[in-house]
Amino acid sequence: MLTMIAAMLMAPTAADGTLTLQGLGGFRAGTPVSALRRLGARRPVPPEEPGGCHFWNIPSRPDVLLMVVDDRLVRVDIRNRRYRTASGARVGMTETEVRRLYGPRLRVEPHPYTGPQGHYLVYRQPGAAHGLIFETDGRRVLSMRAGLWEQVQWIEGCS
């Protein structure tokens, strides 16, 4: 039974390329590292101590990073146009295109390092546990990240 469930989790689905507020395919916020390993994720350098914050990669999914804090997935970062959000946004789109998709639900903020030209396009329902941030150069989306809101806001990854 467990083997069948694991096979279903690893099987490709239409949603595998869709970034939702909770994650990407079976890589969802809250997933423990044991399940990440079964889904093919790898920690590039073994952690010296349990917990903490570090990034995992998925060899079969280039340009996707998984932020793990205290042995659970908390955020998914994407830098490849092959993936799209549930609303259809993707890396490489113009800010105007993304704003059209999300409408007034999307908040525009100056990027902490490249503003005022660069922006954060921020999507989060008030009080929601999950959120989404698109990083732009002021014209096009360079990356997007989604997951637990606290960690999605972290500017420099784990630091």
NUVEX-817472 format. One record per residue (C-alpha): residue in three letters; residue number from 1; x, y, z. Coordinates in Angstrom, 3 decimals, always signed. Layout:
! residues N
<pt "ALA"; NUM; <X; Y; Z>>
...
***
This chain:
! residues 159
<pt "MET"; 1; <+0.000; +0.000; +0.000>>
<pt "LEU"; 2; <+2.768; +2.477; +0.928>>
<pt "THR"; 3; <+4.619; +1.602; -2.271>>
<pt "MET"; 4; <+1.508; +2.356; -4.305>>
<pt "ILE"; 5; <+1.042; +5.739; -2.564>>
<pt "ALA"; 6; <+4.717; +6.631; -3.107>>
<pt "ALA"; 7; <+4.432; +5.708; -6.799>>
<pt "MET"; 8; <+1.340; +7.912; -7.150>>
<pt "LEU"; 9; <+3.152; +10.817; -5.505>>
<pt "MET"; 10; <+6.125; +10.428; -7.850>>
<pt "ALA"; 11; <+4.079; +9.965; -11.025>>
<pt "PRO"; 12; <+3.964; +13.037; -13.272>>
<pt "THR"; 13; <+0.660; +14.883; -13.254>>
<pt "ALA"; 14; <-0.674; +17.907; -15.075>>
<pt "ALA"; 15; <-0.139; +19.951; -11.913>>
<pt "ASP"; 16; <+3.602; +19.105; -11.670>>
<pt "GLY"; 17; <+4.552; +22.255; -13.579>>
<pt "THR"; 18; <+2.128; +24.487; -11.671>>
<pt "LEU"; 19; <+3.366; +26.581; -8.766>>
<pt "THR"; 20; <+0.588; +27.081; -6.230>>
<pt "LEU"; 21; <+0.765; +29.006; -2.978>>
<pt "GLN"; 22; <+1.516; +25.695; -1.253>>
<pt "GLY"; 23; <+4.250; +24.453; -3.603>>
<pt "LEU"; 24; <+4.991; +22.631; -6.848>>
<pt "GLY"; 25; <+3.384; +19.246; -7.529>>
<pt "GLY"; 26; <+4.095; +16.931; -4.581>>
<pt "PHE"; 27; <+6.620; +19.426; -3.169>>
<pt "ARG"; 28; <+4.246; +21.242; -0.820>>
<pt "ALA"; 29; <+4.958; +23.437; +2.211>>
<pt "GLY"; 30; <+5.015; +21.258; +5.299>>
<pt "THR"; 31; <+6.383; +18.164; +3.531>>
<pt "PRO"; 32; <+9.008; +16.437; +5.725>>
<pt "VAL"; 33; <+12.497; +15.776; +4.327>>
<pt "SER"; 34; <+11.876; +12.008; +4.304>>
<pt "ALA"; 35; <+9.086; +12.543; +1.753>>
<pt "LEU"; 36; <+11.222; +15.044; -0.215>>
<pt "ARG"; 37; <+13.868; +12.333; -0.606>>
<pt "ARG"; 38; <+11.263; +9.852; -1.859>>
<pt "LEU"; 39; <+10.151; +12.473; -4.422>>
<pt "GLY"; 40; <+13.719; +12.780; -5.744>>
<pt "ALA"; 41; <+14.894; +15.921; -3.923>>
<pt "ARG"; 42; <+18.489; +16.082; -2.735>>
<pt "ARG"; 43; <+20.372; +18.163; -0.195>>
<pt "PRO"; 44; <+23.497; +19.350; -2.078>>
<pt "VAL"; 45; <+25.713; +19.277; +1.018>>
<pt "PRO"; 46; <+24.761; +17.067; +3.956>>
<pt "PRO"; 47; <+23.681; +19.194; +6.936>>
<pt "GLU"; 48; <+26.078; +19.158; +9.861>>
<pt "GLU"; 49; <+23.225; +19.182; +12.357>>
<pt "PRO"; 50; <+19.504; +18.457; +12.081>>
<pt "GLY"; 51; <+17.077; +21.276; +11.359>>
<pt "GLY"; 52; <+18.200; +24.755; +10.492>>
<pt "CYS"; 53; <+17.626; +26.234; +7.054>>
<pt "HIS"; 54; <+19.066; +24.989; +3.776>>
<pt "PHE"; 55; <+18.144; +24.570; +0.118>>
<pt "TRP"; 56; <+17.486; +21.259; -1.599>>
<pt "ASN"; 57; <+17.442; +20.692; -5.336>>
<pt "ILE"; 58; <+15.545; +18.337; -7.609>>
<pt "PRO"; 59; <+17.892; +16.863; -10.231>>
<pt "SER"; 60; <+14.986; +16.242; -12.632>>
<pt "ARG"; 61; <+13.709; +19.828; -12.265>>
<pt "PRO"; 62; <+16.340; +22.407; -13.202>>
<pt "ASP"; 63; <+16.095; +25.852; -11.653>>
<pt "VAL"; 64; <+13.827; +24.763; -8.794>>
<pt "LEU"; 65; <+15.074; +25.147; -5.229>>
<pt "LEU"; 66; <+13.328; +23.869; -2.121>>
<pt "MET"; 67; <+13.850; +25.803; +1.105>>
<pt "VAL"; 68; <+13.847; +23.456; +4.082>>
<pt "VAL"; 69; <+13.607; +24.759; +7.642>>
<pt "ASP"; 70; <+13.680; +22.416; +10.632>>
<pt "ASP"; 71; <+13.403; +19.391; +8.330>>
<pt "ARG"; 72; <+10.236; +20.558; +6.525>>
<pt "LEU"; 73; <+9.720; +22.210; +3.156>>
<pt "VAL"; 74; <+8.640; +25.831; +3.621>>
<pt "ARG"; 75; <+9.214; +27.492; +0.223>>
<pt "VAL"; 76; <+9.736; +26.730; -3.483>>
<pt "ASP"; 77; <+11.892; +29.062; -5.620>>
<pt "ILE"; 78; <+11.708; +28.977; -9.426>>
<pt "ARG"; 79; <+13.944; +30.622; -12.029>>
<pt "ASN"; 80; <+12.746; +28.788; -15.148>>
<pt "ARG"; 81; <+9.941; +29.742; -17.517>>
<pt "ARG"; 82; <+8.895; +26.110; -17.871>>
<pt "TYR"; 83; <+6.841; +26.433; -14.679>>
<pt "ARG"; 84; <+3.760; +28.602; -14.268>>
<pt "THR"; 85; <+1.525; +29.660; -11.385>>
<pt "ALA"; 86; <-2.065; +28.486; -11.071>>
<pt "SER"; 87; <-3.065; +31.846; -12.612>>
<pt "GLY"; 88; <-0.702; +31.354; -15.574>>
<pt "ALA"; 89; <+2.209; +33.647; -14.638>>
<pt "ARG"; 90; <+5.759; +32.509; -15.312>>
<pt "VAL"; 91; <+9.378; +33.659; -15.309>>
<pt "GLY"; 92; <+10.021; +35.861; -18.348>>
<pt "MET"; 93; <+6.563; +37.452; -18.437>>
<pt "THR"; 94; <+6.280; +41.212; -18.284>>
<pt "GLU"; 95; <+5.084; +42.919; -15.139>>
<pt "THR"; 96; <+2.077; +44.128; -17.127>>
<pt "GLU"; 97; <+1.120; +40.559; -18.066>>
<pt "VAL"; 98; <+1.383; +39.369; -14.454>>
<pt "ARG"; 99; <-0.597; +42.362; -13.190>>
<pt "ARG"; 100; <-3.296; +41.582; -15.749>>
<pt "LEU"; 101; <-3.519; +37.988; -14.469>>
<pt "TYR"; 102; <-3.742; +38.918; -10.773>>
<pt "GLY"; 103; <-5.503; +42.284; -10.978>>
<pt "PRO"; 104; <-5.916; +44.304; -7.792>>
<pt "ARG"; 105; <-4.959; +41.276; -5.667>>
<pt "LEU"; 106; <-1.314; +41.905; -6.619>>
<pt "ARG"; 107; <+0.690; +44.441; -4.612>>
<pt "VAL"; 108; <+3.734; +46.122; -6.209>>
<pt "GLU"; 109; <+6.667; +46.952; -3.911>>
<pt "PRO"; 110; <+10.189; +48.208; -4.654>>
<pt "HIS"; 111; <+12.735; +45.377; -4.783>>
<pt "PRO"; 112; <+14.951; +45.613; -1.659>>
<pt "TYR"; 113; <+18.153; +45.641; -3.751>>
<pt "THR"; 114; <+17.235; +46.803; -7.248>>
<pt "GLY"; 115; <+14.375; +49.211; -6.483>>
<pt "PRO"; 116; <+13.024; +51.575; -7.460>>
<pt "GLN"; 117; <+13.389; +49.996; -10.945>>
<pt "GLY"; 118; <+13.117; +46.384; -9.765>>
<pt "HIS"; 119; <+9.947; +45.232; -8.034>>
<pt "TYR"; 120; <+8.390; +42.586; -5.883>>
<pt "LEU"; 121; <+4.952; +41.641; -7.177>>
<pt "VAL"; 122; <+3.313; +40.245; -4.051>>
<pt "TYR"; 123; <+0.245; +38.030; -3.837>>
<pt "ARG"; 124; <-1.208; +37.026; -0.481>>
<pt "GLN"; 125; <-4.731; +36.941; +0.827>>
<pt "PRO"; 126; <-5.026; +38.908; +4.107>>
<pt "GLY"; 127; <-4.103; +36.670; +7.035>>
<pt "ALA"; 128; <-3.295; +33.674; +4.810>>
<pt "ALA"; 129; <-0.507; +31.283; +5.810>>
<pt "HIS"; 130; <+0.877; +31.088; +2.254>>
<pt "GLY"; 131; <+1.973; +33.662; -0.303>>
<pt "LEU"; 132; <+3.755; +34.303; -3.584>>
<pt "ILE"; 133; <+6.403; +36.837; -4.637>>
<pt "PHE"; 134; <+7.587; +37.545; -8.176>>
<pt "GLU"; 135; <+10.979; +39.304; -8.411>>
<pt "THR"; 136; <+11.335; +41.604; -11.436>>
<pt "ASP"; 137; <+13.880; +43.907; -13.005>>
<pt "GLY"; 138; <+11.099; +46.452; -13.500>>
<pt "ARG"; 139; <+10.095; +44.922; -16.822>>
<pt "ARG"; 140; <+10.148; +41.120; -16.622>>
<pt "VAL"; 141; <+9.810; +38.423; -13.965>>
<pt "LEU"; 142; <+13.230; +37.002; -13.050>>
<pt "SER"; 143; <+12.077; +34.508; -10.404>>
<pt "MET"; 144; <+9.098; +33.523; -8.290>>
<pt "ARG"; 145; <+8.738; +31.891; -4.920>>
<pt "ALA"; 146; <+5.800; +30.512; -2.964>>
<pt "GLY"; 147; <+5.122; +28.743; +0.305>>
<pt "LEU"; 148; <+4.747; +29.684; +3.945>>
<pt "TRP"; 149; <+4.466; +33.452; +4.103>>
<pt "GLU"; 150; <+7.145; +34.036; +6.741>>
<pt "GLN"; 151; <+9.832; +32.303; +4.669>>
<pt "VAL"; 152; <+8.567; +33.599; +1.298>>
<pt "GLN"; 153; <+9.416; +37.084; +2.604>>
<pt "TRP"; 154; <+13.012; +36.153; +3.444>>
<pt "ILE"; 155; <+15.083; +38.244; +1.038>>
<pt "GLU"; 156; <+18.406; +36.408; +1.063>>
<pt "GLY"; 157; <+17.234; +32.847; +1.229>>
<pt "CYS"; 158; <+18.166; +31.311; +4.563>>
<pt "SER"; 159; <+20.071; +34.285; +5.951>>
***
